[in-house]
Amino acid sequence: MRIGLISDTHISNNNEKIPAEVREIFKGVDHIFHAGDIYSLSVLDDLQKIAPVLAARGDDDWILKAEDERVKEKHVVHIAGLSIWITHQFFPLDFYSSGRLSFDDTLKELKKYQTLPDIVVFGHTHKTLSLKIENTLYLNPGSATLPNYESRLGTVSILNITEGIAEVDTIQI
């Protein structure tokens, strides 16, 4: 199972498309998860031409139509024997990846969760992260089109799941 991970595209113009490089990287994936700050549903429509899409509502996605079934605050999915959360902000990992929380404090905050999935896909920080803590893999693909809030091509990730084992490749576009 191959899953394309993308976040923080910030494409507000309905005429703008996902960069061709992203479409090429995602060619042949089984699913695409967008971790929020989509801005325009045309982004999801464009990705949907490649594979089925699920997306988290980002903190800047207040203009998106609430009735689009692809967009939720948090998706909880089960794929290939693994549980996966798709969200935009995931405290404390978004604070850790942006340098605002130490690793020890991050561990303390994670212990407050009753249950955690096998994988958490999140965005918001525009920075890549792949970190396994105990039994959970935390993944942030960074921003495809606005890394570090700079207008240029950034990163996406491919999540490969084989026999219940997850591996991720982050690709500089």
Protein Blocks (a to p, Z undefined) as FASTA:
>chain_A
ZZdddehklpabfkbccdfklmmmmgoiabdcdeejnlpaklmmmmmmmpccdddddfkl
mmpcfklmkbcfbdcddeehiacdddfbdcfklmmmnopacfklmmmmmmmpmbacfbdc
dehjopacdddehjbccddebjfklgghiacdfdddddddeehiacdddddZZ
